[in-house]
Amino acid sequence: MADMKEKAKNGIDNLASGAKSAADKAADVGNRVGNEASNVVDRAKEGASRIADAAGDYAGQARDTVVGLAQDARDALGSTGEQVREKATQAYEYAADQVGDFGKEVTTMIRRHPLPAVLVGFGLGLLMGRAARMI
């Protein structure tokens, strides 16, 4: 019976030693998994940081490009606006000269031929009156 007790004790010791060995191996595997997970997290953080930096660089380049294009557009519109203003001024001055010349010619003609001018004015008034009544 002592022999059986010894065998049982040796079996229990072997089982305990095997369980301890398995637990040590499991702890070692857990540590390695934890280290690998930590490494993966660190690499993910580094990748995200690089992506954020690249996105910031691209955003800065896009902003600079947009600012440059806006300045070019403003400059182009400014010069075009100046050209339009000059052409409008020239057209206004030309029209004012032409109307002024026409008015002087009509005044001179009326002074030279007053009776026909009054009769033409009377005739135009009658025609306009007739046209107004028809409407």
DSSP file with accessible surface (Angstrom, degrees, kcal/mol):
  #  RESIDUE AA STRUCTURE BP1 BP2  ACC     N-H-->O    O-->H-N    N-H-->O    O-->H-N    TCO  KAPPA ALPHA  PHI   PSI    X-CA   Y-CA   Z-CA
    1    1 A M     >        0   0  176      0, 0.0     4,-2.2     0, 0.0     5,-0.1   0.000 360.0 360.0 360.0 -34.5    0.0    0.0    0.0
    2    2 A A  H  >  +     0   0   77      1,-0.2     4,-2.2     2,-0.2     5,-0.1   0.814 360.0  55.5 -64.2 -33.9    2.9    2.3    0.6
    3    3 A D  H  > S+     0   0  104      2,-0.2     4,-2.4     1,-0.2    -1,-0.2   0.888 107.5  48.2 -65.4 -38.6    4.0    1.5   -2.8
    4    4 A M  H  > S+     0   0  139      2,-0.2     4,-2.7     1,-0.2    -2,-0.2   0.889 109.7  52.1 -69.4 -37.4    0.7    2.6   -4.2
    5    5 A K  H  X S+     0   0  149     -4,-2.2     4,-2.8     2,-0.2    -1,-0.2   0.897 110.4  49.2 -63.3 -40.5    0.8    5.8   -2.2
    6    6 A E  H  X S+     0   0   97     -4,-2.2     4,-2.9     2,-0.2    -2,-0.2   0.913 112.1  47.9 -64.9 -42.6    4.2    6.4   -3.6
    7    7 A K  H  X S+     0   0  135     -4,-2.4     4,-2.7     2,-0.2    -2,-0.2   0.909 113.3  47.8 -65.5 -40.7    3.0    5.8   -7.2
    8    8 A A  H  X S+     0   0   54     -4,-2.7     4,-2.8     2,-0.2    -2,-0.2   0.918 112.7  49.1 -65.5 -40.8    0.0    8.0   -6.7
    9    9 A K  H  X S+     0   0  121     -4,-2.8     4,-3.0     2,-0.2    -2,-0.2   0.926 112.7  46.9 -64.9 -43.6    2.2   10.7   -5.2
   10   10 A N  H  X S+     0   0   73     -4,-2.9     4,-2.7     2,-0.2    -2,-0.2   0.907 112.7  50.4 -63.1 -39.5    4.6   10.4   -8.2
   11   11 A G  H  X S+     0   0   32     -4,-2.7     4,-2.7     2,-0.2    -2,-0.2   0.922 112.3  46.6 -63.9 -42.7    1.7   10.5  -10.6
   12   12 A I  H  X S+     0   0  110     -4,-2.8     4,-3.0     2,-0.2     5,-0.2   0.923 112.8  49.9 -66.4 -41.1    0.3   13.6   -8.9
   13   13 A D  H  X S+     0   0   81     -4,-3.0     4,-2.8     2,-0.2    -2,-0.2   0.914 112.2  47.4 -62.8 -43.0    3.8   15.2   -8.9
   14   14 A N  H  X S+     0   0  116     -4,-2.7     4,-2.8     2,-0.2    -2,-0.2   0.915 113.2  48.5 -62.8 -42.5    4.2   14.4  -12.6
   15   15 A L  H  X S+     0   0  132     -4,-2.7     4,-2.9     2,-0.2    -2,-0.2   0.927 113.0  47.5 -63.7 -42.7    0.7   15.7  -13.4
   16   16 A A  H  X S+     0   0   57     -4,-3.0     4,-2.9     2,-0.2    -2,-0.2   0.912 112.9  49.0 -64.3 -41.9    1.5   18.9  -11.4
   17   17 A S  H  X S+     0   0   79     -4,-2.8     4,-2.6    -5,-0.2    -2,-0.2   0.922 113.3  46.7 -64.5 -42.3    4.8   19.3  -13.1
   18   18 A G  H  X S+     0   0   41     -4,-2.8     4,-2.9     2,-0.2    -2,-0.2   0.910 113.6  48.4 -64.8 -41.1    3.1   18.8  -16.5
   19   19 A A  H  X S+     0   0   62     -4,-2.9     4,-3.0     2,-0.2    -2,-0.2   0.918 112.7  48.5 -65.4 -41.1    0.4   21.3  -15.6
   20   20 A K  H  X S+     0   0  136     -4,-2.9     4,-2.9     2,-0.2    -2,-0.2   0.924 112.7  48.3 -64.5 -42.0    3.0   23.8  -14.4
   21   21 A S  H  X S+     0   0   53     -4,-2.6     4,-2.6     2,-0.2    -2,-0.2   0.925 113.3  47.2 -63.2 -43.0    4.9   23.3  -17.7
   22   22 A A  H  X S+     0   0   58     -4,-2.9     4,-2.9     2,-0.2    -2,-0.2   0.908 112.6  49.6 -65.2 -40.6    1.8   23.7  -19.7
   23   23 A A  H  X S+     0   0   57     -4,-3.0     4,-2.7     2,-0.2    -2,-0.2   0.911 111.3  49.4 -64.8 -40.4    0.9   26.8  -17.7
   24   24 A D  H  X S+     0   0   90     -4,-2.9     4,-2.6     2,-0.2    -2,-0.2   0.921 112.6  47.2 -62.9 -43.4    4.4   28.2  -18.2
   25   25 A K  H  X S+     0   0  139     -4,-2.6     4,-2.9     2,-0.2    -2,-0.2   0.916 112.5  49.6 -63.5 -42.6    4.2   27.5  -22.0
   26   26 A A  H  X S+     0   0   65     -4,-2.9     4,-2.9     2,-0.2    -2,-0.2   0.918 112.1  48.4 -62.8 -40.5    0.7   29.1  -22.1
   27   27 A A  H  X S+     0   0   53     -4,-2.7     4,-2.7     2,-0.2    -2,-0.2   0.917 111.5  50.2 -65.6 -40.3    2.0   32.2  -20.2
   28   28 A D  H  X S+     0   0   81     -4,-2.6     4,-2.5     2,-0.2    -2,-0.2   0.932 112.4  46.6 -63.4 -44.0    4.9   32.4  -22.6
   29   29 A V  H  X S+     0   0   72     -4,-2.9     4,-2.9     1,-0.2     5,-0.2   0.924 111.9  51.7 -63.6 -42.1    2.6   32.2  -25.6
   30   30 A G  H  X S+     0   0   42     -4,-2.9     4,-2.7     1,-0.2    -2,-0.2   0.915 109.9  49.2 -61.2 -41.9    0.4   34.8  -24.0
   31   31 A N  H  X S+     0   0  105     -4,-2.7     4,-2.6     2,-0.2    -1,-0.2   0.919 112.1  47.9 -62.6 -44.2    3.3   37.1  -23.5
   32   32 A R  H  X S+     0   0  137     -4,-2.5     4,-2.7     2,-0.2    -2,-0.2   0.918 112.4  48.8 -64.1 -40.7    4.5   36.6  -27.1
   33   33 A V  H  X S+     0   0   89     -4,-2.9     4,-2.9     2,-0.2     5,-0.2   0.925 111.8  49.8 -62.9 -42.7    0.9   37.3  -28.4
   34   34 A G  H  X S+     0   0   39     -4,-2.7     4,-2.5    -5,-0.2    -2,-0.2   0.920 111.8  48.0 -62.5 -42.1    0.7   40.4  -26.2
   35   35 A N  H  X S+     0   0  102     -4,-2.6     4,-2.5     2,-0.2    -2,-0.2   0.918 113.1  47.6 -64.2 -43.3    4.1   41.6  -27.5
   36   36 A E  H  X S+     0   0  110     -4,-2.7     4,-2.7     2,-0.2    -2,-0.2   0.918 111.7  50.1 -64.4 -41.4    3.0   41.0  -31.1
   37   37 A A  H  X S+     0   0   51     -4,-2.9     4,-2.7     2,-0.2    -2,-0.2   0.917 110.7  50.1 -62.3 -40.9   -0.3   42.7  -30.5
   38   38 A S  H  X S+     0   0   60     -4,-2.5     4,-2.7    -5,-0.2    -2,-0.2   0.918 110.9  49.4 -63.2 -41.3    1.6   45.7  -29.0
   39   39 A N  H  X S+     0   0   71     -4,-2.5     4,-2.8     2,-0.2    -2,-0.2   0.905 110.6  50.0 -63.6 -41.8    3.9   45.7  -32.1
   40   40 A V  H  X S+     0   0   82     -4,-2.7     4,-2.6     2,-0.2    -2,-0.2   0.930 111.5  48.6 -62.2 -44.1    0.9   45.6  -34.4
   41   41 A V  H  X S+     0   0   74     -4,-2.7     4,-2.6     2,-0.2    -2,-0.2   0.929 111.8  49.5 -62.2 -43.5   -0.7   48.5  -32.5
   42   42 A D  H  X S+     0   0   71     -4,-2.7     4,-2.4     1,-0.2    -2,-0.2   0.924 112.2  47.5 -62.4 -43.2    2.6   50.5  -32.7
   43   43 A R  H  X S+     0   0  141     -4,-2.8     4,-2.7     2,-0.2    -1,-0.2   0.896 111.2  51.3 -65.4 -37.3    2.9   49.9  -36.4
   44   44 A A  H  X S+     0   0   63     -4,-2.6     4,-2.7    -5,-0.2    -2,-0.2   0.916 110.0  49.9 -64.4 -40.4   -0.7   50.9  -36.9
   45   45 A K  H  X S+     0   0  136     -4,-2.6     4,-2.4     2,-0.2    -2,-0.2   0.922 111.6  48.1 -63.7 -43.1   -0.1   54.1  -35.0
   46   46 A E  H  X S+     0   0  112     -4,-2.4     4,-2.5     2,-0.2    -2,-0.2   0.923 112.6  48.6 -63.4 -43.0    3.0   54.9  -37.1
   47   47 A G  H  X S+     0   0   18     -4,-2.7     4,-2.5     1,-0.2    -2,-0.2   0.924 111.8  48.8 -62.5 -43.5    1.1   54.2  -40.3
   48   48 A A  H  X S+     0   0   61     -4,-2.7     4,-2.7     1,-0.2    -1,-0.2   0.901 110.6  51.5 -63.7 -39.2   -1.8   56.4  -39.2
   49   49 A S  H  X S+     0   0   63     -4,-2.4     4,-2.5     2,-0.2    -2,-0.2   0.923 110.6  48.0 -64.1 -43.2    0.6   59.1  -38.3
   50   50 A R  H  X S+     0   0  159     -4,-2.5     4,-2.6     2,-0.2    -2,-0.2   0.911 112.1  49.6 -63.9 -40.4    2.3   58.9  -41.7
   51   51 A I  H  X S+     0   0  122     -4,-2.5     4,-2.8     2,-0.2    -2,-0.2   0.928 111.0  49.3 -64.4 -42.7   -1.1   59.0  -43.4
   52   52 A A  H  X S+     0   0   60     -4,-2.7     4,-2.4     2,-0.2    -2,-0.2   0.915 111.7  49.0 -63.4 -41.1   -2.2   62.0  -41.4
   53   53 A D  H  X S+     0   0   98     -4,-2.5     4,-2.4     2,-0.2    -2,-0.2   0.928 112.4  47.8 -63.6 -43.5    1.1   63.8  -42.3
   54   54 A A  H  X S+     0   0   36     -4,-2.6     4,-2.7     2,-0.2    -2,-0.2   0.918 111.3  50.7 -63.9 -41.2    0.7   63.0  -46.0
   55   55 A A  H  X S+     0   0   56     -4,-2.8     4,-2.6     1,-0.2    -1,-0.2   0.908 110.0  50.4 -63.1 -40.4   -3.0   64.2  -45.9
   56   56 A G  H  X S+     0   0   42     -4,-2.4     4,-2.4     2,-0.2    -1,-0.2   0.912 110.6  49.4 -63.5 -40.8   -1.9   67.5  -44.2
   57   57 A D  H  X S+     0   0  107     -4,-2.4     4,-2.5     2,-0.2    -2,-0.2   0.932 112.4  47.2 -63.3 -45.1    0.8   68.0  -46.9
   58   58 A Y  H  X S+     0   0  157     -4,-2.7     4,-2.7     1,-0.2    -2,-0.2   0.901 111.3  51.4 -63.6 -39.7   -1.7   67.4  -49.7
   59   59 A A  H  X S+     0   0   60     -4,-2.6     4,-2.6     2,-0.2    -1,-0.2   0.915 110.4  49.3 -63.8 -40.5   -4.2   69.7  -48.0
   60   60 A G  H  X S+     0   0   19     -4,-2.4     4,-2.5     2,-0.2    -2,-0.2   0.920 112.0  48.0 -64.3 -42.0   -1.5   72.4  -47.8
   61   61 A Q  H  X S+     0   0  114     -4,-2.5     4,-2.4     2,-0.2    -2,-0.2   0.917 112.0  49.6 -64.7 -41.3   -0.6   71.9  -51.4
   62   62 A A  H  X S+     0   0   54     -4,-2.7     4,-2.7     2,-0.2     5,-0.2   0.919 110.9  50.0 -63.7 -42.1   -4.3   72.1  -52.5
   63   63 A R  H  X S+     0   0  155     -4,-2.6     4,-2.7     1,-0.2     5,-0.2   0.938 111.1  48.8 -62.3 -44.2   -4.8   75.3  -50.4
   64   64 A D  H  X S+     0   0   93     -4,-2.5     4,-2.4     1,-0.2    -1,-0.2   0.913 111.9  49.3 -62.8 -40.6   -1.7   76.9  -52.0
   65   65 A T  H  X S+     0   0   85     -4,-2.4     4,-2.6     2,-0.2    -1,-0.2   0.929 111.8  47.9 -64.4 -44.1   -3.0   75.9  -55.5
   66   66 A V  H  X S+     0   0   95     -4,-2.7     4,-2.7     2,-0.2    -2,-0.2   0.917 111.5  50.3 -64.3 -41.5   -6.4   77.3  -54.9
   67   67 A V  H  X S+     0   0   66     -4,-2.7     4,-2.3    -5,-0.2    -1,-0.2   0.935 111.6  48.7 -62.6 -42.9   -5.0   80.5  -53.5
   68   68 A G  H  X S+     0   0   23     -4,-2.4     4,-2.4    -5,-0.2    -2,-0.2   0.923 112.3  47.7 -63.0 -43.8   -2.8   80.9  -56.6
   69   69 A L  H  X S+     0   0  109     -4,-2.6     4,-2.7     1,-0.2    -1,-0.2   0.897 110.7  51.8 -65.1 -39.1   -5.7   80.2  -58.9
   70   70 A A  H  X S+     0   0   57     -4,-2.7     4,-2.6     2,-0.2    -1,-0.2   0.910 110.1  48.8 -64.4 -39.7   -7.9   82.7  -57.1
   71   71 A Q  H  X S+     0   0   91     -4,-2.3     4,-2.6     2,-0.2    -2,-0.2   0.920 111.5  49.6 -66.0 -40.9   -5.2   85.4  -57.4
   72   72 A D  H  X S+     0   0  100     -4,-2.4     4,-2.6     2,-0.2    -2,-0.2   0.919 112.1  48.0 -62.5 -43.7   -4.8   84.7  -61.1
   73   73 A A  H  X S+     0   0   53     -4,-2.7     4,-2.9     2,-0.2     5,-0.2   0.915 111.4  50.3 -63.5 -41.6   -8.6   84.9  -61.6
   74   74 A R  H  X S+     0   0  156     -4,-2.6     4,-2.5     1,-0.2    -2,-0.2   0.929 111.9  47.6 -63.3 -42.8   -8.7   88.2  -59.6
   75   75 A D  H  X S+     0   0   96     -4,-2.6     4,-2.3     2,-0.2     5,-0.2   0.923 113.1  48.2 -63.4 -43.4   -5.9   89.7  -61.7
   76   76 A A  H  X S+     0   0   51     -4,-2.6     4,-2.5     1,-0.2    -2,-0.2   0.920 113.2  47.4 -64.2 -42.8   -7.5   88.6  -64.9
   77   77 A L  H  X S+     0   0  125     -4,-2.9     4,-2.9     1,-0.2    -1,-0.2   0.879 109.9  54.1 -65.9 -36.4  -10.9   90.0  -63.9
   78   78 A G  H  X S+     0   0   46     -4,-2.5     4,-2.1    -5,-0.2    -2,-0.2   0.940 111.9  42.4 -63.5 -45.4   -9.3   93.2  -62.8
   79   79 A S  H  X S+     0   0   64     -4,-2.3     4,-2.2     2,-0.2    -2,-0.2   0.904 115.7  49.7 -70.0 -37.6   -7.6   93.8  -66.2
   80   80 A T  H  X S+     0   0   68     -4,-2.5     4,-2.6    -5,-0.2    -2,-0.2   0.922 110.0  51.2 -65.5 -41.5  -10.7   92.7  -68.1
   81   81 A G  H  X S+     0   0   32     -4,-2.9     4,-2.5     1,-0.2    -1,-0.2   0.901 109.3  50.8 -61.4 -39.5  -12.9   95.1  -66.0
   82   82 A E  H  X S+     0   0   80     -4,-2.1     4,-2.3     2,-0.2    -1,-0.2   0.921 110.5  48.9 -64.3 -42.4  -10.5   97.9  -66.7
   83   83 A Q  H  X S+     0   0  115     -4,-2.2     4,-2.5     2,-0.2    -2,-0.2   0.917 111.4  49.4 -63.7 -42.1  -10.7   97.2  -70.5
   84   84 A V  H  X S+     0   0   92     -4,-2.6     4,-2.7     2,-0.2     5,-0.2   0.919 110.3  51.2 -63.4 -41.7  -14.5   97.1  -70.3
   85   85 A R  H  X S+     0   0  146     -4,-2.5     4,-2.3     1,-0.2    -2,-0.2   0.924 110.7  48.4 -62.2 -42.0  -14.6  100.4  -68.5
   86   86 A E  H  X S+     0   0   96     -4,-2.3     4,-2.4     2,-0.2    -1,-0.2   0.925 112.8  47.3 -64.5 -44.6  -12.3  102.0  -71.1
   87   87 A K  H  X S+     0   0  136     -4,-2.5     4,-2.7     2,-0.2    -2,-0.2   0.904 111.9  50.5 -64.9 -40.7  -14.4  100.7  -74.0
   88   88 A A  H  X S+     0   0   57     -4,-2.7     4,-2.6     2,-0.2    -1,-0.2   0.910 110.5  49.7 -64.2 -40.3  -17.6  101.8  -72.3
   89   89 A T  H  X S+     0   0   66     -4,-2.3     4,-2.6    -5,-0.2    -2,-0.2   0.931 112.0  48.1 -63.2 -43.7  -16.2  105.3  -71.7
   90   90 A Q  H  X S+     0   0  106     -4,-2.4     4,-2.5     1,-0.2    -2,-0.2   0.919 112.5  48.6 -63.0 -42.8  -15.1  105.5  -75.4
   91   91 A A  H  X S+     0   0   60     -4,-2.7     4,-2.8     2,-0.2     5,-0.2   0.915 111.7  49.8 -64.8 -40.9  -18.5  104.3  -76.6
   92   92 A Y  H  X S+     0   0  178     -4,-2.6     4,-2.7     2,-0.2    -2,-0.2   0.931 112.1  47.3 -63.2 -45.2  -20.3  106.9  -74.4
   93   93 A E  H  X S+     0   0  108     -4,-2.6     4,-2.3     2,-0.2    -2,-0.2   0.909 112.9  49.1 -63.8 -40.7  -18.1  109.7  -75.6
   94   94 A Y  H  X S+     0   0  148     -4,-2.5     4,-2.5     2,-0.2    -2,-0.2   0.943 112.9  47.0 -64.4 -45.4  -18.6  108.7  -79.2
   95   95 A A  H  X S+     0   0   51     -4,-2.8     4,-2.8     1,-0.2     5,-0.3   0.915 111.5  51.3 -63.6 -40.5  -22.4  108.5  -78.8
   96   96 A A  H  X S+     0   0   47     -4,-2.7     4,-2.4    -5,-0.2    -1,-0.2   0.917 111.1  48.3 -63.8 -40.7  -22.5  111.9  -77.0
   97   97 A D  H  X S+     0   0  101     -4,-2.3     4,-2.6     2,-0.2    -1,-0.2   0.923 112.8  48.0 -63.9 -44.1  -20.5  113.5  -79.8
   98   98 A Q  H  X S+     0   0   88     -4,-2.5     4,-2.6     2,-0.2    -2,-0.2   0.920 113.5  46.3 -65.1 -43.7  -22.8  112.0  -82.5
   99   99 A V  H  X S+     0   0  107     -4,-2.8     4,-2.6     2,-0.2    -1,-0.2   0.916 113.1  50.6 -65.4 -40.7  -26.0  113.0  -80.7
  100  100 A G  H  X S+     0   0   34     -4,-2.4     4,-2.1    -5,-0.3    -2,-0.2   0.928 112.0  46.9 -62.9 -42.4  -24.5  116.5  -80.1
  101  101 A D  H  X S+     0   0   71     -4,-2.6     4,-2.4     2,-0.2    -2,-0.2   0.911 112.2  50.2 -65.1 -42.2  -23.6  116.8  -83.8
  102  102 A F  H  X S+     0   0  137     -4,-2.6     4,-2.5     1,-0.2     5,-0.2   0.922 109.7  51.2 -63.0 -42.0  -27.0  115.5  -84.9
  103  103 A G  H  X S+     0   0   31     -4,-2.6     4,-2.4     1,-0.2    -1,-0.2   0.907 109.9  49.3 -62.7 -39.1  -28.7  118.1  -82.7
  104  104 A K  H  X S+     0   0  140     -4,-2.1     4,-2.5     2,-0.2    -1,-0.2   0.914 111.0  50.0 -66.7 -39.8  -26.6  120.9  -84.1
  105  105 A E  H  X S+     0   0  129     -4,-2.4     4,-2.5     2,-0.2    -2,-0.2   0.916 111.8  47.4 -65.4 -42.8  -27.5  119.8  -87.7
  106  106 A V  H  X S+     0   0   55     -4,-2.5     4,-2.6     2,-0.2     5,-0.2   0.927 112.3  50.2 -64.1 -43.2  -31.2  119.7  -86.9
  107  107 A T  H  X S+     0   0   63     -4,-2.4     4,-2.2    -5,-0.2    -2,-0.2   0.928 111.5  48.2 -61.5 -42.9  -31.1  123.1  -85.2
  108  108 A T  H  X S+     0   0   62     -4,-2.5     4,-2.0     1,-0.2    -1,-0.2   0.919 111.9  49.5 -64.0 -42.3  -29.3  124.6  -88.2
  109  109 A M  H  X S+     0   0  125     -4,-2.5     4,-2.3     1,-0.2    -2,-0.2   0.907 110.4  50.0 -66.1 -39.9  -31.8  123.1  -90.6
  110  110 A I  H  < S+     0   0   86     -4,-2.6    -1,-0.2     1,-0.2    -2,-0.2   0.913 110.3  50.5 -65.4 -38.9  -34.8  124.4  -88.6
  111  111 A R  H  < S+     0   0  199     -4,-2.2    -1,-0.2    -5,-0.2    -2,-0.2   0.875 113.2  45.8 -67.4 -35.5  -33.3  127.9  -88.5
  112  112 A R  H  < S+     0   0  183     -4,-2.0    -1,-0.2     1,-0.2    -2,-0.2   0.857 128.2  25.5 -73.4 -37.1  -32.7  127.8  -92.3
  113  113 A H     X  +     0   0  104     -4,-2.3     4,-1.6    -5,-0.2    -1,-0.2  -0.627  69.6 159.9-129.0  77.3  -36.2  126.4  -93.1
  114  114 A P  H  > S+     0   0   78      0, 0.0     4,-2.1     0, 0.0     5,-0.2   0.903  71.9  50.7 -70.4 -42.2  -38.6  127.4  -90.3
  115  115 A L  H  > S+     0   0  123      1,-0.2     4,-2.4     2,-0.2     5,-0.2   0.956 111.9  45.4 -66.0 -49.1  -41.9  127.0  -92.2
  116  116 A P  H  > S+     0   0   70      0, 0.0     4,-2.7     0, 0.0     5,-0.2   0.887 111.6  55.1 -61.5 -33.4  -41.3  123.5  -93.6
  117  117 A A  H  X S+     0   0   30     -4,-1.6     4,-2.3     2,-0.2    -2,-0.2   0.922 108.7  46.9 -64.5 -41.6  -40.0  122.4  -90.1
  118  118 A V  H  X S+     0   0   99     -4,-2.1     4,-2.6     2,-0.2    -1,-0.2   0.922 113.3  49.0 -65.7 -42.3  -43.2  123.6  -88.5
  119  119 A L  H  X S+     0   0  108     -4,-2.4     4,-2.7     2,-0.2    -2,-0.2   0.909 111.0  49.5 -65.4 -39.9  -45.3  121.7  -91.1
  120  120 A V  H  X S+     0   0   91     -4,-2.7     4,-2.6     2,-0.2     5,-0.2   0.928 112.0  48.9 -64.1 -42.2  -43.2  118.5  -90.7
  121  121 A G  H  X S+     0   0   42     -4,-2.3     4,-2.1    -5,-0.2    -2,-0.2   0.917 111.7  49.2 -62.3 -42.2  -43.7  118.8  -87.0
  122  122 A F  H  X S+     0   0  137     -4,-2.6     4,-2.2     2,-0.2    -2,-0.2   0.927 112.1  48.5 -62.6 -44.7  -47.5  119.3  -87.4
  123  123 A G  H  X S+     0   0   29     -4,-2.7     4,-2.3     1,-0.2    -2,-0.2   0.910 110.8  49.8 -63.6 -42.9  -47.7  116.3  -89.8
  124  124 A L  H  X S+     0   0   99     -4,-2.6     4,-2.4     1,-0.2    -1,-0.2   0.904 109.2  52.9 -63.3 -37.7  -45.8  114.1  -87.4
  125  125 A G  H  X S+     0   0   43     -4,-2.1     4,-2.2    -5,-0.2    -2,-0.2   0.909 109.0  49.0 -63.6 -42.0  -48.1  115.1  -84.6
  126  126 A L  H  X S+     0   0  102     -4,-2.2     4,-2.4     2,-0.2    -1,-0.2   0.920 111.5  49.1 -63.2 -44.1  -51.2  114.2  -86.6
  127  127 A L  H  X S+     0   0  121     -4,-2.3     4,-2.4     1,-0.2    -2,-0.2   0.914 112.0  48.2 -62.8 -40.4  -49.7  110.8  -87.5
  128  128 A M  H  X S+     0   0  137     -4,-2.4     4,-2.2     1,-0.2    -1,-0.2   0.889 110.6  51.5 -68.1 -37.1  -48.9  110.0  -83.9
  129  129 A G  H  X S+     0   0   34     -4,-2.2     4,-1.8     2,-0.2    -2,-0.2   0.914 111.0  47.9 -64.9 -43.0  -52.3  111.1  -82.8
  130  130 A R  H  X S+     0   0  165     -4,-2.4     4,-1.5     1,-0.2    -2,-0.2   0.910 111.9  49.6 -63.2 -44.2  -54.0  108.8  -85.3
  131  131 A A  H  X S+     0   0   51     -4,-2.4     4,-1.0     1,-0.2    -1,-0.2   0.880 109.2  52.3 -63.7 -37.9  -51.7  105.9  -84.3
  132  132 A A  H  < S+     0   0   69     -4,-2.2     3,-0.2     1,-0.2    -1,-0.2   0.869 107.7  51.6 -67.4 -34.8  -52.5  106.5  -80.7
  133  133 A R  H  < S+     0   0  200     -4,-1.8    -1,-0.2     1,-0.2    -2,-0.2   0.823 105.0  57.0 -70.9 -29.6  -56.3  106.4  -81.3
  134  134 A M  H  <        0   0  162     -4,-1.5    -1,-0.2    -5,-0.1    -2,-0.2   0.785 360.0 360.0 -73.4 -24.1  -56.0  103.1  -83.2
  135  135 A I     <        0   0  177     -4,-1.0    -3,-0.1    -3,-0.2    -4,-0.0   0.257 360.0 360.0 -79.2 360.0  -54.4  101.4  -80.3
